[in-house]
């Protein structure tokens, strides 16, 4: 969201859109898009996971052992069986 606000303000002030693309800007944009897609495609699952509830059995994600961490739905699968810290 920050990216779009920044672009809109810049364009409004300068009437010309020219912005330096950085790794941070790309990552921020990717995360924003991913969150939007997850919100639109998996709204019920997202809500349930955010409330630390199990998702419904008829969800397409149920077989993937989804978890909610760092603001995203992530599928557990092999990650749950590893020694990695998910945070």
Secondary structure, DSSP 8 states (H G I E B T S, - for coil): -HHHHHHHHHHHHHSS------HHHHHHHHHHHHHHHHHHHSHHHHHHHHTT----TT-TTGGG-EEEETTEEEE-GGGGGSS----
